[in-house]
Amino acid sequence: MDIISFSEYLLKELRAQIELRSEHLTYGGASDWDAYCKVTGEITGLSSAENLIKDLLKRMEKVNDD
């Protein structure tokens, strides 16, 4: 598996985890404020990881184009 395939797989999994947590909140899955904060923090962390991977892929594309 090359780095691009690995990155695409990882992005797909991150998006799936973000979606699961978002649906959890949408359907009232947070029992209290602390649970809500925990899940939103997880979503934030997963989104940050997703953005880092996307940025690295863009940098790799730019290097390969040069």
Helices and strands as residue ranges (DSSP letters): H 3-26, H 33-65
